[in-house]
Every structure is written in C-alpha cells, then in structure tokens.
Amino acid sequence: MTKTRRATGTGGAATKPRNHAYRGWKLEDAKARFSEVVRRARTEGPQRVTVRGKDAVVVISAEELERLLPRKQRLSFVAFMESLHVPGLDLGREPDRGRDVEL
C-alpha cells in the first residue's frame, strides 16, 4: 500500500507517493493507526507526525533512542543523592533487625 500526502498550495491535490525517507503521518492518521506507526518505527526507522501540515513529533524505536542518548553510567540512588552535596544529608541507616512480636 502506497500512501500519498497533500502538497501545500495545490488545492489539496494528492502528490507523489511517500518515499521511504519521509515516513510522515497526519496526527489523526497516526492516532487511528498507532500500532502501525510503532511497528514501522521499529522496522523502517523514525516516523514523523504532523499537526496542521508541520512536523510536530517523531516516533522512534527504543533501540534508536538508546543509540542516540549519551552513554552515561547510572549511579545508584544513594550515590546520586550524595553527588548533590546537600548539607546535612545523612543517608546512613541503622541495620534493620526486624521488630519484636509477642505471640
């Protein structure tokens, strides 16, 4: 199935078929066919979604996002909190030995 998109300024006449590089969706089409948008993002690459004819967002696969994000070593929660250098922050805790229960 080949999709067409409307060119601006042509009175709404359909123009050339979408090529592999564009992969654009009008918002209402993307909402109605979201599963297909996601599937194509995973198999074909980024999918552009337009609002009123202008690019609004791009749907990409999680793998693509991970590739694009800078690789940072994630700190543990305690290490992160300590890196904030908050005065008086004490993250130490007493060992938990449970509680006494009368039976």
C-alpha positions as a printed NumPy array, in Angstrom:
array([[  0.   ,   0.   ,   0.   ],
       [  1.451,   3.368,  -1.015],
       [  0.406,   6.48 ,   0.827],
       [  0.24 ,   9.923,  -0.656],
       [  0.468,  13.243,   1.041],
       [ -1.014,  16.547,   0.111],
       [  1.275,  19.249,  -1.101],
       [  0.771,  22.7  ,   0.296],
       [ -0.69 ,  25.216,  -2.096],
       [ -2.11 ,  22.726,  -4.622],
       [ -5.7  ,  22.931,  -3.516],
       [ -5.472,  19.593,  -1.733],
       [ -4.498,  17.522,  -4.762],
       [ -2.556,  14.382,  -3.929],
       [  1.089,  14.481,  -4.978],
       [  3.887,  11.97 ,  -5.279],
       [  3.811,   8.773,  -3.223],
       [  5.674,   8.993,   0.031],
       [  9.185,   7.793,  -0.304],
       [ 10.972,   5.73 ,   2.28 ],
       [ 12.798,   8.784,   3.688],
       [  9.73 ,  10.867,   4.577],
       [  7.536,   8.427,   6.547],
       [  5.08 ,  11.146,   7.535],
       [  1.707,  10.77 ,   9.208],
       [ -1.004,  13.316,   9.84 ],
       [ -1.886,  13.333,  13.525],
       [ -5.358,  11.875,  13.01 ],
       [ -3.933,   9.027,  10.888],
       [ -1.2  ,   8.332,  13.437],
       [ -3.79 ,   8.168,  16.226],
       [ -6.041,   5.832,  14.265],
       [ -3.168,   3.567,  13.196],
       [ -0.825,   3.916,  16.156],
       [  0.123,   0.223,  16.169],
       [  1.293,   0.552,  12.576],
       [  3.238,   3.728,  13.364],
       [  5.028,   1.89 ,  16.175],
       [  5.662,  -1.183,  14.021],
       [  7.122,   0.954,  11.233],
       [  9.261,   2.93 ,  13.68 ],
       [ 10.752,  -0.364,  14.838],
       [ 11.254,  -1.842,  11.353],
       [ 11.71 ,   1.123,   8.988],
       [ 13.013,   3.923,  11.179],
       [ 11.697,   7.203,  12.572],
       [  8.079,   8.139,  11.805],
       [  7.191,  11.843,  11.571],
       [  3.81 ,  13.038,  12.792],
       [  2.498,  16.368,  11.533],
       [ -0.013,  18.787,  13.016],
       [ -1.594,  21.271,  10.619],
       [  0.972,  20.311,   7.979],
       [  4.047,  20.96 ,  10.124],
       [  6.323,  18.399,  11.765],
       [  5.29 ,  18.032,  15.404],
       [  6.904,  14.852,  16.761],
       [  8.911,  11.858,  15.647],
       [  8.215,   8.31 ,  16.839],
       [ 11.397,   6.248,  17.15 ],
       [ 12.168,   2.795,  18.465],
       [ 13.579,   2.34 ,  21.959],
       [ 16.746,   0.92 ,  20.393],
       [ 17.175,   4.082,  18.311],
       [ 16.654,   6.248,  21.397],
       [ 19.299,   4.315,  23.328],
       [ 21.69 ,   4.722,  20.403],
       [ 21.103,   8.487,  20.313],
       [ 21.347,   9.16 ,  24.042],
       [ 24.792,   9.731,  25.509],
       [ 26.095,   6.718,  27.319],
       [ 26.242,   7.582,  30.994],
       [ 26.993,   5.338,  33.862],
       [ 23.937,   5.303,  36.064],
       [ 24.566,   5.955,  39.703],
       [ 22.812,   4.118,  42.461],
       [ 20.21 ,   6.198,  44.278],
       [ 22.466,   6.734,  47.286],
       [ 25.427,   7.712,  45.076],
       [ 23.197,  10.124,  43.145],
       [ 21.904,  11.752,  46.343],
       [ 25.435,  12.049,  47.711],
       [ 26.586,  13.682,  44.457],
       [ 24.125,  16.537,  45.077],
       [ 26.256,  17.732,  48.013],
       [ 23.283,  18.696,  50.164],
       [ 24.491,  19.99 ,  53.54 ],
       [ 23.376,  17.831,  56.443],
       [ 22.18 ,  14.97 ,  54.221],
       [ 22.761,  11.72 ,  56.089],
       [ 21.929,   8.62 ,  54.093],
       [ 23.273,   6.188,  56.653],
       [ 20.78 ,   3.954,  58.411],
       [ 20.693,   1.567,  61.278],
       [ 20.639,  -2.119,  60.415],
       [ 17.078,  -3.452,  60.418],
       [ 16.753,  -6.366,  62.82 ],
       [ 13.019,  -6.677,  62.479],
       [ 10.639,  -5.994,  65.307],
       [  9.733,  -7.828,  68.478],
       [  6.425,  -9.612,  68.192],
       [  4.623, -11.241,  71.097],
       [  2.921, -14.491,  70.231]])
